[in-house]
Amino acid sequence: MNIEEYQKRLTPELYEKFREAVALGKWPDGQKLTSQQKTVCMQAIIAYEHQHVVEEERTGYVPPKDSACQHEPSEQPVKWRS
């Protein structure tokens, strides 16, 4: 199944069930997710969020830093403890 098919078939309810299943590692009936099921659920979650959720609220979102390099001193002294 490709991304377009995921986006057409995935309802908000199914999206929430997939998120919960991935977070808990099991289905609502208690069965453990296989690695293949986890992969498919994650692909579906990503596809759904890409279409319906703003970037800042997506699963795994990490905000960008203010600058590419932090302005830290290039050398930091080593402190020895005795």
C-alpha positions in Angstrom: 0.0 0.0 0.0 1.4 3.4 -0.9 1.1 6.7 0.9 -1.9 8.0 -1.1 -3.8 4.8 -0.3 -3.0 5.2 3.5 -4.2 8.8 3.4 -7.5 7.9 1.6 -8.4 5.0 4.0 -7.2 6.3 7.4 -9.9 7.9 9.5 -9.1 10.0 12.6 -10.4 7.1 14.8 -8.1 4.6 13.1 -5.2 7.0 13.3 -5.7 7.3 17.1 -5.9 3.5 17.5 -2.6 3.1 15.5 -0.9 5.8 17.7 -2.0 4.1 20.9 -1.0 0.6 19.6 2.5 1.9 18.7 2.9 3.7 22.0 1.8 0.7 24.1 3.3 -2.0 21.8 0.0 -3.9 21.7 -3.5 -3.8 20.2 -6.5 -2.9 22.2 -7.3 -6.6 22.7 -3.8 -7.1 24.3 -2.0 -8.8 21.4 1.5 -7.6 21.0 2.4 -5.8 17.7 4.7 -7.6 15.4 7.6 -5.6 14.0 5.9 -5.6 10.6 2.6 -4.3 12.2 4.6 -1.5 14.0 6.2 -0.5 10.8 2.9 -0.3 8.9 1.3 1.6 11.7 4.1 4.1 11.8 3.9 4.6 8.1 0.2 5.2 8.3 0.7 7.6 11.2 3.3 9.6 9.3 1.1 9.7 6.2 -2.0 10.8 8.1 -0.1 13.5 10.0 1.5 14.8 6.9 -1.9 15.4 5.5 -3.9 16.4 8.6 -1.7 17.7 11.4 0.4 20.9 11.5 4.1 20.2 11.6 4.7 21.4 15.2 2.1 18.8 16.5 3.4 15.8 14.5 4.8 12.7 16.2 8.5 13.1 16.8 8.7 16.8 15.9 11.9 18.5 17.0 11.9 22.3 16.7 14.8 23.8 14.8 17.7 25.4 16.7 18.1 29.2 16.5 21.4 28.6 14.7 23.1 25.7 13.1 26.1 26.0 15.5 25.9 26.9 19.1 28.3 29.6 20.1 30.2 27.7 22.7 33.9 28.1 23.4 36.0 25.9 21.2 38.1 24.7 24.1 36.7 23.8 27.5 39.0 23.1 30.4 39.0 19.6 31.8 38.4 19.5 35.6 40.1 16.6 37.4 38.6 15.4 40.7 40.7 13.6 43.2 
